[in-house]
Amino acid sequence: MIIRFTKKEHRCQLTYQRHDGEMLVADLGPDLPGHDLAHFVMEQKLGMRAGFYGNLYAGYTMAQLGDKEVIFQLPAETMIAEVATRALQSLTGGACKPEEFNELINLELSGMSTDYRIHLSPAEVTQLMNDYRHLISQWNALPMGETLELEMQI
C-alpha cells in the first residue's frame, strides 16, 4: 500500500490506494500528521493487517473509522494499533520512558477483551522511537505542496 502525505497550507492531505485499486484522498487537518505517521511505524513493526492502514486498504473510509458504531465492529487489532500508536507518541513526547513502553500498552490492553500483549526489547523500543522521529523530521523538512511517500506491507 502506498501512502502519501502532502503538506498543504495549515493542512495535511492523505492519499492512499485501496485493495480494489481506488485512490482516495482525505484531509487530515492542521499542520502535522503525527498520529498517522505513528500508526505507520507501529503497524509496520507489529505486522498489523487490521490496524488503521489495513482498514483503509480493506475499504473503510476515514469517516467510517471515526464512527463509533463502525469502530466497535472492527477486529481487536484495530484497537491494539490505536493503543500502541498513542503509546509511541507518549514515548517520543517524553510522557513515558522507554522502559515503561510495554507496560503502558499492556496496561491499557488488559482492560479490553484481548489477550494480546506487547513484548518489545529495549532496542526495538529505541528503534521505534528513532523511526518515528525520522519520519517527523522528513515531514518537517518538506516544502509546502511536497509529498512524503511511504510504502506499507498489508
Helices and strands as residue ranges (DSSP letters): E 2-8, E 11-17, E 23-29, H 34-46, H 52-58, H 62-65, H 68-71, H 76-93, G 98-100, H 101-110, H 122-141, E 147-151
